[in-house]
Amino acid sequence: MSDLEQKRPIKKVQLCHRKRNYRKEWEQDVRFKGWITSSNKGKNITADNSKAKCLACNIEMTAEVTVLKNHSNSAKHMSKTKSLPTQCSITDMFKKTDTTLEHQITIAEMKLTGCLA
């Protein structure tokens, strides 16, 4: 090899990491359902949509499927999500019962027959 060939710097090729956007369909995906949302929910619509938020752990992460998969397999996330399916939402706790006239009549008849029996 000549001196000229030895002094040439080796060029390193850097791949550009393309910025990903949050996808609404991830919320319906079995792997992410129930704990993922957009990090700019309720914020300015023109805000950066490249972040996702874990509702269980209350952390933001880049909106990439690989990052979401790794987070869902983390020990912290698994321990936090164990209790999620058993919790009911606050709106479910205070749902009004069926108050139609027919339902009220049925309840009154059942109470009346209970007193007579």
VEXVEXLO-835408 format. One record per residue: residue number from 0; residue in three letters; x, y, z of N, C-alpha, C in turn. Coordinates in Angstrom, 1 decimal. Atoms other than C-alpha are relative to their C-alpha. Layout:
N
NUM  ALA  X  Y  Z  X  Y  Z  X  Y  Z;
...
***
This chain:
117
0  MET  0.8  -1.2  0.0  0.0  0.0  0.0  0.9  1.2  0.0;
1  SER  -0.8  -1.3  0.0  1.2  3.5  -0.7  -0.4  0.8  1.2;
2  ASP  0.3  -1.0  -1.1  1.3  6.3  1.8  -1.3  0.7  -0.2;
3  LEU  1.2  -0.7  0.3  -1.5  8.0  0.1  -1.3  -0.8  0.4;
4  GLU  1.1  0.8  -0.4  -3.9  5.1  0.6  -0.2  -0.2  1.5;
5  GLN  0.1  0.2  -1.5  -3.1  4.8  4.3  -0.5  1.2  0.7;
6  LYS  0.4  -1.2  -0.7  -3.8  8.4  5.1  -1.4  0.4  -0.3;
7  ARG  1.4  -0.4  0.3  -7.3  8.5  3.7  -0.9  -0.4  1.2;
8  PRO  0.9  0.3  -1.1  -9.9  8.7  6.4  -1.1  -0.9  -0.5;
9  ILE  1.1  0.9  0.3  -12.5  6.0  6.4  -1.3  0.7  0.3;
10  LYS  1.3  -0.7  -0.2  -16.0  7.4  5.9  -1.0  -1.0  0.6;
11  LYS  1.0  0.8  -0.6  -18.6  6.1  8.2  -1.4  0.4  -0.5;
12  VAL  1.3  -0.3  0.4  -22.1  5.9  6.9  -1.0  0.0  1.1;
13  GLN  1.0  -0.1  -1.1  -24.7  7.2  9.3  -1.4  -0.1  -0.6;
14  LEU  1.4  0.1  0.4  -28.3  6.1  8.8  -0.8  1.0  0.7;
15  CYS  0.8  -1.0  -0.6  -30.8  8.8  9.4  -1.2  -0.7  0.7;
16  HIS  1.1  0.6  -0.8  -33.3  7.9  12.1  -1.2  0.9  -0.3;
17  ARG  1.2  -0.8  0.4  -36.7  9.0  10.7  -0.9  0.1  1.3;
18  LYS  0.9  -0.3  -1.1  -39.0  10.6  13.3  -1.3  -0.7  -0.3;
19  ARG  1.2  0.7  0.2  -42.1  8.5  13.8  -1.1  0.8  0.7;
20  ASN  1.2  -0.6  -0.6  -45.6  9.8  14.7  -0.8  -1.0  0.7;
21  TYR  0.9  0.9  -0.8  -48.0  8.4  17.2  -1.2  -0.4  -0.9;
22  ARG  1.1  0.5  0.8  -50.7  6.3  15.6  -1.2  -0.4  0.9;
23  LYS  1.2  0.2  -0.8  -54.2  6.2  17.0  -0.4  -1.5  0.0;
24  GLU  0.4  1.5  0.1  -54.7  2.5  15.9  0.8  -0.8  1.1;
25  TRP  -0.7  0.7  -1.0  -52.1  1.5  18.5  -0.8  -0.1  1.3;
26  GLU  0.8  0.1  -1.2  -54.7  2.2  21.2  -0.9  -1.2  -0.1;
27  GLN  0.9  1.2  0.1  -56.8  -0.7  19.8  0.9  -1.3  -0.1;
28  ASP  -0.8  1.2  0.1  -53.8  -3.1  19.4  0.0  -0.7  1.3;
29  VAL  0.1  0.9  -1.2  -53.9  -6.0  21.8  1.2  0.2  0.9;
30  ARG  -1.2  -0.1  -0.8  -50.3  -5.4  22.9  0.0  1.3  0.8;
31  PHE  0.0  -1.3  -0.7  -50.9  -1.7  23.9  -1.3  0.5  0.5;
32  LYS  1.3  -0.5  -0.4  -54.6  -1.4  24.6  -0.1  0.2  1.5;
33  GLY  0.2  -0.3  -1.5  -55.5  0.2  27.9  1.0  0.8  0.7;
34  TRP  -1.0  -0.8  -0.7  -52.3  1.9  28.7  0.8  1.0  -0.8;
35  ILE  -0.7  -0.9  0.9  -51.1  3.9  25.7  -0.9  1.1  -0.4;
36  THR  0.7  -1.2  0.6  -52.1  7.4  24.6  1.0  0.9  -0.6;
37  SER  -0.9  -1.0  0.6  -50.7  10.3  22.7  0.5  0.9  1.1;
38  SER  -0.6  -0.8  -1.1  -48.4  12.4  24.9  -0.5  1.5  -0.1;
39  ASN  0.5  -1.4  0.1  -49.9  15.7  23.6  -1.6  0.0  0.0;
40  LYS  1.4  0.0  -0.1  -53.5  14.7  24.3  -0.5  1.2  0.8;
41  GLY  0.5  -1.1  -0.7  -55.4  17.8  25.3  0.8  1.3  -0.2;
42  LYS  -0.9  -1.2  0.3  -52.6  20.1  24.1  -0.3  0.5  -1.4;
43  ASN  0.1  -0.6  1.3  -52.2  22.1  21.0  0.1  -1.0  -1.1;
44  ILE  0.1  1.0  1.1  -53.1  20.2  17.9  1.2  0.0  -0.9;
45  THR  -1.1  -0.1  0.9  -50.1  21.5  16.0  1.3  -0.5  0.8;
46  ALA  -1.1  0.5  -0.8  -47.8  20.1  18.8  0.7  -1.2  -0.6;
47  ASP  -0.7  1.1  0.5  -45.2  17.5  18.1  -0.7  -1.3  0.4;
48  ASN  0.7  1.2  -0.2  -46.8  14.1  17.8  0.9  -1.2  -0.1;
49  SER  -1.0  1.1  0.0  -43.7  12.0  18.1  0.2  -0.8  1.3;
50  LYS  -0.2  0.6  -1.4  -44.2  10.9  21.7  -1.3  -0.8  0.3;
51  ALA  1.2  0.7  -0.5  -46.5  8.3  23.3  0.2  0.0  1.5;
52  LYS  0.0  -0.1  -1.5  -47.5  8.2  27.0  -0.6  -1.3  0.5;
53  CYS  0.5  1.2  -0.7  -47.9  5.1  29.2  -0.9  0.6  1.2;
54  LEU  0.9  -0.5  -1.0  -50.9  5.8  31.4  0.2  -0.7  1.3;
55  ALA  -0.3  0.8  -1.2  -49.9  3.1  33.9  1.3  0.6  0.7;
56  CYS  -1.3  -0.4  -0.6  -46.3  4.3  34.5  0.1  1.5  0.0;
57  ASN  0.0  -1.5  0.1  -47.0  8.0  33.6  1.3  0.5  -0.5;
58  ILE  -1.2  -0.4  0.6  -44.0  8.3  31.4  -0.2  0.2  -1.5;
59  GLU  0.0  -0.2  1.5  -43.4  9.5  27.8  1.1  -0.7  -0.6;
60  MET  -1.0  0.7  0.8  -41.5  7.7  25.2  -0.2  0.3  -1.5;
61  THR  0.2  -0.3  1.4  -40.8  8.0  21.5  -1.0  -1.0  -0.6;
62  ALA  1.1  0.7  0.5  -43.7  6.8  19.4  0.6  -1.0  -1.1;
63  GLU  -0.5  1.0  0.9  -42.0  3.7  17.8  -0.5  -1.3  0.6;
64  VAL  0.5  1.3  -0.5  -43.3  0.2  18.0  1.0  -0.8  0.8;
65  THR  -1.0  0.7  -0.8  -40.0  -1.2  19.2  0.1  0.5  1.4;
66  VAL  -0.1  -0.6  -1.3  -39.8  1.2  22.0  -1.3  -0.4  0.9;
67  LEU  1.2  0.4  -0.7  -43.4  0.4  23.0  0.0  -1.4  0.4;
68  LYS  -0.1  1.4  -0.3  -42.8  -3.3  22.9  1.0  -0.2  1.2;
69  ASN  -1.0  0.2  -1.1  -39.7  -3.0  25.1  -0.5  0.6  1.3;
70  HIS  0.6  -0.5  -1.3  -41.6  -0.8  27.6  -1.0  -0.9  0.5;
71  SER  1.1  0.9  -0.5  -44.5  -3.2  27.8  0.6  -1.3  0.6;
72  ASN  -0.6  1.1  -0.6  -42.0  -6.0  28.7  0.9  0.3  1.2;
73  SER  -0.8  -0.4  -1.1  -40.2  -4.0  31.3  -0.7  -0.4  1.4;
74  ALA  0.4  0.4  -1.3  -40.5  -5.0  35.0  -0.9  1.0  0.6;
75  LYS  0.7  -1.1  -0.6  -41.8  -1.6  36.1  -1.4  0.0  -0.6;
76  HIS  1.3  -0.1  0.7  -44.6  -1.6  33.5  -0.9  -1.2  0.3;
77  MET  0.7  1.2  -0.3  -45.6  -5.2  34.2  -0.6  0.0  1.4;
78  SER  0.5  -0.1  -1.3  -46.0  -4.5  37.9  -1.1  1.0  0.1;
79  LYS  1.0  -1.0  -0.1  -48.0  -1.4  37.3  -1.3  -0.4  -0.7;
80  THR  1.2  0.4  0.7  -50.4  -3.0  34.8  -0.7  -1.2  0.5;
81  LYS  0.7  1.1  -0.6  -51.2  -6.0  36.9  -1.4  0.4  0.6;
82  SER  1.2  -0.4  -0.7  -53.9  -4.0  38.7  -1.0  0.7  -1.0;
83  LEU  0.9  -0.8  0.9  -55.3  -2.2  35.6  -1.2  -0.7  -0.4;
84  PRO  1.3  0.6  0.5  -57.8  -4.8  34.3  -1.0  -0.2  1.1;
85  THR  0.9  0.2  -1.1  -59.3  -5.2  37.8  -0.6  1.3  0.4;
86  GLN  0.6  -1.3  -0.3  -59.9  -1.5  38.2  -1.1  0.4  -0.9;
87  CYS  1.1  -0.5  0.8  -63.2  -0.1  37.0  0.2  1.5  0.0;
88  SER  -0.1  -1.5  0.1  -63.4  3.5  35.8  -1.0  0.6  0.9;
89  ILE  0.9  -0.7  -1.0  -65.0  6.1  38.0  -1.3  0.2  -0.6;
90  THR  1.3  -0.2  0.6  -67.7  6.6  35.4  -0.9  -1.3  0.1;
91  ASP  0.8  1.3  -0.1  -68.7  2.9  35.6  -0.5  -0.1  1.5;
92  MET  0.4  0.1  -1.4  -68.9  3.2  39.4  -1.3  0.8  0.3;
93  PHE  1.1  -0.9  -0.2  -71.6  5.9  39.2  -1.0  0.0  -1.1;
94  LYS  1.0  0.1  1.0  -73.7  4.7  36.3  -1.4  -0.2  0.6;
95  LYS  1.4  0.1  -0.4  -77.4  5.1  36.7  -0.5  -1.3  -0.3;
96  THR  0.6  1.3  0.2  -79.4  2.0  37.0  -1.2  0.2  -1.0;
97  ASP  1.2  -0.1  0.9  -82.3  1.3  34.6  -1.2  0.5  0.8;
98  THR  1.1  -0.6  -0.8  -85.1  3.5  35.8  -1.3  0.1  -0.9;
99  THR  1.2  -0.1  0.9  -87.7  2.8  33.1  -1.2  -0.4  0.9;
100  LEU  1.2  0.3  -0.7  -91.3  2.4  34.3  -0.2  -1.5  0.2;
101  GLU  0.2  1.5  -0.1  -91.5  -1.3  33.5  1.0  -0.6  1.0;
102  HIS  -1.0  0.5  -0.9  -88.3  -1.9  35.5  -0.4  0.3  1.5;
103  GLN  0.5  -0.4  -1.3  -89.7  0.0  38.5  -1.2  -0.8  0.5;
104  ILE  1.1  0.9  -0.4  -92.9  -2.0  38.4  0.4  -1.4  0.3;
105  THR  -0.5  1.3  -0.3  -91.0  -5.2  38.3  0.6  -0.1  1.4;
106  ILE  -0.6  -0.1  -1.3  -89.0  -4.2  41.3  -1.0  0.1  1.1;
107  ALA  1.1  -0.2  -1.0  -92.1  -3.1  43.2  -0.8  -1.4  0.2;
108  GLU  0.7  1.2  -0.1  -93.8  -6.4  42.4  0.8  -1.1  0.8;
109  MET  -0.9  0.9  -0.7  -90.8  -8.4  43.6  0.0  0.3  1.5;
110  LYS  0.0  -0.4  -1.4  -90.8  -6.5  46.9  -1.3  -0.4  0.7;
111  LEU  1.3  0.3  -0.6  -94.5  -7.0  47.4  -0.1  -1.5  0.2;
112  THR  0.1  1.4  -0.2  -94.3  -10.7  46.8  0.9  -0.5  1.1;
113  GLY  -0.9  0.4  -1.1  -91.4  -10.9  49.2  -0.6  0.3  1.4;
114  CYS  0.7  -0.3  -1.2  -93.5  -9.3  51.9  -1.1  -1.0  0.3;
115  LEU  1.1  0.9  -0.1  -96.4  -11.6  51.3  0.4  -1.5  0.3;
116  ALA  -0.4  1.4  -0.1  -94.4  -14.8  51.3  0.5  -0.4  1.4;
***
